[in-house]
């Protein structure tokens, strides 16, 4: 008989309100993917004669994005200033500081 298909995310839950099944549950679709969606997803096919499964590893890559975007400073002589540059991504980005195009 045609097997029933079931999907699970190992060590977690399928994303709420962003998970859809297509093609008689043979296709798992996740919309608005985030880095938290990375992991192992298991597809299980089961009928009265037995079951089979396959694990699909999903890695979500992300271009660098700002956690806290740098802000311009206007300072007077003798004042102190702090520049903050917080970025993330996958793989984790390298942050470099330059003054007038020269690394500092």
Rosetta silent file (secondary structure, phi, psi, omega in degrees, C-alpha in Angstrom):
SEQUENCE: XXXXXXXXXXXXXXXXXXXXXXXXXXXXXXXXXXXXXXXXXXXXXXXXXXXXXXXXXXXXXXXXXXXXXXXXXXXXXXXXXXXXXXXXXXXXXXXXXXXXXXXX
SCORE:     score description
SCORE:     0.000 S_00000001
   1 L     0.000  155.532  178.065    0.000    0.000    0.000 S_00000001
   2 L   -59.690  128.723 -177.999    1.000    3.616   -0.507 S_00000001
   3 L   -74.660  153.029  171.044    3.007    4.682    2.543 S_00000001
   4 E   -85.821  138.113 -177.366    2.026    7.529    4.838 S_00000001
   5 E  -104.595  136.890  178.475    4.705   10.226    4.955 S_00000001
   6 E  -136.677  139.029  179.211    5.740   11.976    8.162 S_00000001
   7 E  -116.826  140.026  172.387    8.390   14.702    8.663 S_00000001
   8 E  -138.111  156.698  171.670   10.295   15.594   11.842 S_00000001
   9 E  -105.760  121.593 -178.009   13.182   17.881   12.693 S_00000001
  10 L   -64.916  129.965  177.828   15.714   16.028   14.820 S_00000001
  11 L    74.403   16.816 -179.394   16.226   17.743   18.169 S_00000001
  12 E  -172.943 -169.189 -179.242   13.482   20.291   17.578 S_00000001
  13 L  -109.250  152.226  170.594   10.143   21.181   16.093 S_00000001
  14 L   -64.683  143.259 -177.380    9.179   21.946   12.531 S_00000001
  15 L   -58.471  125.493  178.061    8.850   25.734   12.201 S_00000001
  16 L   -64.768  140.023  174.091    5.353   26.883   13.257 S_00000001
  17 L    59.710    7.255  178.460    3.258   28.684   10.629 S_00000001
  18 L  -126.731    4.919 -176.819    6.108   28.444    8.067 S_00000001
  19 E  -108.736  128.641  178.288    5.909   24.738    7.219 S_00000001
  20 E  -134.151  148.879  178.931    3.831   23.444    4.331 S_00000001
  21 E  -112.739  138.167  178.979    3.529   20.023    2.745 S_00000001
  22 E  -129.855  165.947  173.753    3.126   19.480   -0.982 S_00000001
  23 L    55.919   50.208  179.788    2.830   16.508   -3.321 S_00000001
  24 L    58.190   42.704  178.611    0.966   14.297   -0.813 S_00000001
  25 L    69.407    8.308  177.163    3.451   15.219    1.978 S_00000001
  26 L   -76.703  -16.486 -179.829    6.403   14.053   -0.150 S_00000001
  27 E  -121.727  125.335  174.455    7.689   17.640   -0.191 S_00000001
  28 E  -100.069  125.580 -179.495    8.362   19.708    2.929 S_00000001
  29 E  -119.954  127.577  177.018    8.407   23.452    2.226 S_00000001
  30 E  -116.211  124.997  179.329    9.662   26.016    4.739 S_00000001
  31 L  -101.576  159.157  178.726    9.066   29.685    3.958 S_00000001
  32 L    52.239   55.036 -174.623   10.932   32.701    5.344 S_00000001
  33 L   -62.970  141.068  174.538   13.933   30.528    6.297 S_00000001
  34 L  -126.547  171.167  179.810   16.194   31.616    9.171 S_00000001
  35 H   -60.712  -28.798  179.783   19.481   30.289   10.557 S_00000001
  36 H   -66.469  -15.786  179.162   17.514   28.498   13.289 S_00000001
  37 H   -80.194   -6.221  175.155   16.041   26.254   10.573 S_00000001
  38 L   -62.623  146.845  177.282   19.427   24.568   10.066 S_00000001
  39 E   149.095 -169.637  179.394   19.511   20.965   11.233 S_00000001
  40 E  -101.681  126.574  177.620   18.593   17.421   10.312 S_00000001
  41 E  -110.760  135.630 -177.303   15.147   16.727    8.918 S_00000001
  42 E  -114.833  128.745  174.400   13.846   13.172    8.762 S_00000001
  43 E  -102.692  124.521 -178.439   11.314   11.913    6.225 S_00000001
  44 E  -118.300  126.539  175.957    9.592    8.718    7.355 S_00000001
  45 E  -112.036  127.286 -175.161    7.501    6.534    5.007 S_00000001
  46 E  -139.327  136.997  169.318    5.378    3.877    6.711 S_00000001
  47 E  -140.216 -171.748 -174.844    2.767    1.318    5.647 S_00000001
  48 L   -67.765  -15.014 -178.785    1.546   -2.001    7.060 S_00000001
  49 L   -93.113   -9.632  179.335    4.621   -3.796    5.686 S_00000001
  50 E   148.654 -162.603 -179.438    7.196   -1.593    7.413 S_00000001
  51 E  -146.631  161.428  175.413    8.904    1.749    7.249 S_00000001
  52 E  -143.402  152.587  177.900   11.864    3.541    5.725 S_00000001
  53 E  -144.075  161.629  176.363   13.416    6.886    6.520 S_00000001
  54 E  -143.360  139.569  179.065   15.981    9.296    5.203 S_00000001
  55 E  -104.447  129.847  178.943   17.747   12.168    6.989 S_00000001
  56 E  -113.546  122.856  178.930   18.344   15.397    5.098 S_00000001
  57 E   -88.967  126.668 -179.469   20.908   17.825    6.506 S_00000001
  58 E  -116.049  125.795  174.924   19.960   21.483    5.996 S_00000001
  59 L  -118.522  125.578  178.909   22.482   24.299    6.413 S_00000001
  60 L   -99.751  119.115  176.772   21.259   27.870    6.164 S_00000001
  61 L   -94.422  147.596 -179.996   23.903   30.315    4.941 S_00000001
  62 E  -139.465  128.236  173.826   23.503   34.030    5.603 S_00000001
  63 E   -63.326  155.903  178.670   25.325   36.986    4.119 S_00000001
  64 E   -54.703  140.288  176.645   26.641   39.396    6.743 S_00000001
  65 E  -141.139  155.204 -176.965   23.930   41.504    8.357 S_00000001
  66 E   -78.996  130.249  166.506   23.957   44.200   11.030 S_00000001
  67 E   -86.869  -48.623  172.014   23.080   43.357   14.613 S_00000001
  68 E  -132.492  113.543 -178.541   23.892   46.950   15.537 S_00000001
  69 L   -73.568  140.520  177.248   24.663   49.204   12.590 S_00000001
  70 L   -61.654  148.311  178.578   27.534   51.661   13.074 S_00000001
  71 L  -120.474  147.388  176.589   26.515   55.280   13.630 S_00000001
  72 L   -69.230  147.050  177.231   28.300   58.458   12.651 S_00000001
  73 L  -120.659  142.782  170.670   29.878   60.488   15.440 S_00000001
  74 L  -120.417  115.945 -175.238   30.469   64.206   15.667 S_00000001
  75 L  -123.986  151.948  172.632   33.068   64.961   18.347 S_00000001
  76 L   -97.041  156.745  177.710   34.856   68.017   19.597 S_00000001
  77 L   -53.355  135.494  178.322   38.594   67.999   20.318 S_00000001
  78 L    91.070  -11.792  178.719   39.308   66.271   23.625 S_00000001
  79 L   -82.960  158.375  174.461   36.069   64.247   23.655 S_00000001
  80 L   -99.456  148.180  177.479   35.985   60.447   23.689 S_00000001
  81 L  -138.752  147.419  178.546   34.032   58.471   21.132 S_00000001
  82 L  -123.001  126.684  175.565   33.052   54.826   20.797 S_00000001
  83 L  -105.841  130.149 -178.022   32.384   53.154   17.471 S_00000001
  84 L  -120.768  129.963  178.100   30.416   49.902   17.580 S_00000001
  85 L  -131.925  104.030  179.556   30.187   47.467   14.694 S_00000001
  86 E  -118.134  116.449 -179.297   28.167   44.320   15.427 S_00000001
  87 E  -132.050  158.135  176.717   27.478   41.978   12.527 S_00000001
  88 E  -141.321  172.787  179.530   26.533   38.340   12.131 S_00000001
  89 E   166.578  177.053  177.672   26.146   35.807    9.330 S_00000001
  90 E  -138.328  108.409    6.893   26.897   32.206    8.466 S_00000001
  91 L   -71.355  158.929 -178.119   29.794   31.738    8.157 S_00000001
  92 L   -58.917  128.897 -176.943   30.567   34.318   10.829 S_00000001
  93 L   -75.559  153.035  171.525   31.936   37.465    9.161 S_00000001
  94 L   -88.485  137.025  178.792   35.335   39.000    9.900 S_00000001
  95 L  -106.503  129.637  178.785   35.151   42.618   11.019 S_00000001
  96 L  -122.521  144.845  176.430   37.894   45.012    9.916 S_00000001
  97 L  -111.709  133.574  177.404   38.403   48.644   10.900 S_00000001
  98 E  -131.808  145.117  173.067   39.854   51.183    8.498 S_00000001
  99 E  -116.616  116.302 -176.339   40.517   54.902    8.876 S_00000001
 100 L    52.870   39.571  176.918   40.417   56.731    5.540 S_00000001
 101 L    84.080    0.719 -178.054   40.886   53.392    3.760 S_00000001
 102 E  -110.370  127.750  178.485   43.890   52.322    5.869 S_00000001
 103 E   -57.869  140.542  177.455   43.597   49.360    8.280 S_00000001
 104 L  -117.563    0.000    0.000   43.983   50.337   11.948 S_00000001
